[in-house]
Amino acid sequence: MPLATNVEWAFRKWGEEEFSALNPLTARYIGKGYLLKKDLALLIINVELSQGGEYFCRDKDSKIVHSMYFLEIVERLPVNVIIPEAAVDQSQFAPTVFDDLDTVVELQWSTWSACNRCQLGERRRYGYCRLKV
């Protein structure tokens, strides 16, 4: 399928005013961090903080926006991988009370993610340390 000539993807970094078109000829270069396919699907790969911003697909002539995406990149967070056999008893994470500071430290768990594939897959959840003052 040939690349449509009247449609383009554009990008604007957070905090900037100007949008720049993603060139379909250079967009295929993986080192740029994105890949623009012939069907105009935009794949963002090798994600870096500098790629955070607004991405949108628009008509070059009318400037009508067909699709818009906001991408926020969060720096890597430390992750502990725990397999079920090594999982610790959750009751050991009881809230800790610091009376002299009038503060409670507790662990709050996110809900489990959906399974990432059929058969043997992976589900994730995250524990967040919360301070109650």
C-alpha positions as CSV (number, residue, x, y, z in Angstrom):
1,M,0.0,0.0,0.0
2,P,1.6,3.3,-1.0
3,L,2.1,6.0,1.6
4,A,-0.6,8.6,1.5
5,T,0.8,11.9,0.3
6,N,-1.8,14.2,1.9
7,V,-1.5,12.9,5.4
8,E,1.4,13.5,7.8
9,W,2.4,12.8,11.4
10,A,3.7,15.7,13.4
11,F,5.3,16.0,16.8
12,R,5.7,18.7,19.4
13,K,7.9,18.3,22.5
14,W,6.4,19.3,25.9
15,G,6.8,23.0,26.5
16,E,7.4,24.0,22.9
17,E,5.1,25.8,20.5
18,E,6.3,24.5,17.1
19,F,5.2,21.2,15.6
20,S,7.5,19.4,13.3
21,A,6.4,16.9,10.7
22,L,7.8,13.4,10.9
23,N,9.4,12.8,7.5
24,P,8.3,9.4,6.1
25,L,11.7,8.9,4.5
26,T,13.8,9.4,7.6
27,A,11.1,8.0,9.9
28,R,12.1,4.5,8.9
29,Y,15.4,5.0,10.5
30,I,15.2,3.2,13.9
31,G,17.9,5.4,15.4
32,K,15.4,8.3,15.3
33,G,13.2,6.5,17.8
34,Y,10.2,6.1,15.6
35,L,9.1,4.1,12.6
36,L,6.5,5.4,10.2
37,K,5.0,2.4,8.3
38,K,3.5,2.5,4.8
39,D,0.0,2.3,6.3
40,L,0.8,5.4,8.3
41,A,1.0,3.5,11.6
42,L,3.5,5.2,13.9
43,L,5.7,3.0,16.0
44,I,7.7,4.7,18.8
45,I,10.7,2.5,19.6
46,N,13.8,2.9,21.8
47,V,11.9,5.4,23.8
48,E,13.8,8.3,25.4
49,L,12.7,11.2,27.6
50,S,13.2,13.6,24.7
51,Q,10.4,11.9,22.8
52,G,7.7,12.9,25.2
53,G,5.1,15.3,23.8
54,E,2.2,15.4,21.4
55,Y,1.9,13.2,18.3
56,F,-0.8,13.7,15.8
57,C,-1.8,12.6,12.3
58,R,-3.3,15.4,10.2
59,D,-4.3,16.3,6.7
60,K,-1.5,18.4,5.1
61,D,-3.9,20.6,3.3
62,S,-6.8,21.2,5.6
63,K,-4.8,20.6,8.8
64,I,-7.7,18.5,10.2
65,V,-6.4,16.2,12.9
66,H,-7.3,12.6,12.5
67,S,-5.5,11.1,15.5
68,M,-3.8,12.7,18.5
69,Y,-1.7,11.1,21.2
70,F,0.0,12.5,24.3
71,L,3.1,10.6,25.3
72,E,4.7,11.1,28.7
73,I,7.9,9.3,29.4
74,V,8.7,8.4,33.0
75,E,12.3,7.7,34.0
76,R,12.9,4.1,35.0
77,L,11.7,3.2,38.4
78,P,13.5,0.6,40.5
79,V,11.6,-2.7,40.0
80,N,11.8,-5.9,42.1
81,V,10.6,-9.0,40.3
82,I,9.1,-11.5,42.6
83,I,8.0,-15.0,41.5
84,P,5.1,-16.6,43.3
85,E,7.3,-19.1,45.1
86,A,9.4,-16.3,46.5
87,A,6.6,-13.9,47.4
88,V,6.6,-12.7,50.9
89,D,3.6,-12.6,53.3
90,Q,1.8,-9.3,52.6
91,S,1.0,-8.9,56.3
92,Q,4.6,-8.0,56.9
93,F,3.9,-4.7,55.2
94,A,1.7,-3.5,58.0
95,P,1.6,0.3,58.3
96,T,4.4,1.9,60.4
97,V,3.3,4.7,62.7
98,F,5.6,7.4,63.8
99,D,3.7,9.1,66.6
100,D,6.3,11.8,67.2
101,L,6.0,12.9,63.6
102,D,2.3,12.2,63.4
103,T,3.0,10.2,60.3
104,V,2.0,6.8,59.0
105,V,4.0,4.9,56.3
106,E,2.1,2.2,54.4
107,L,2.4,0.2,51.3
108,Q,-0.5,0.4,48.8
109,W,-0.7,-2.2,46.0
110,S,-2.1,-1.4,42.5
111,T,-4.5,-3.8,40.9
112,W,-3.1,-6.7,38.8
113,S,-2.6,-5.9,35.2
114,A,-4.1,-8.1,32.5
115,C,-2.2,-11.1,31.4
116,N,0.2,-10.2,28.6
117,R,-0.3,-13.4,26.6
118,C,-2.2,-16.7,26.5
119,Q,-0.9,-19.8,28.1
120,L,2.2,-18.9,30.2
121,G,2.0,-15.1,30.6
122,E,2.9,-12.3,33.0
123,R,0.7,-10.1,35.2
124,R,2.1,-7.1,37.1
125,R,1.1,-5.0,40.1
126,Y,3.1,-2.3,41.8
127,G,3.5,-1.4,45.5
128,Y,3.6,2.3,46.3
129,C,5.0,3.6,49.5
130,R,2.5,6.2,50.9
131,L,3.1,8.7,53.7
132,K,0.0,9.9,55.7
133,V,0.7,13.1,57.6
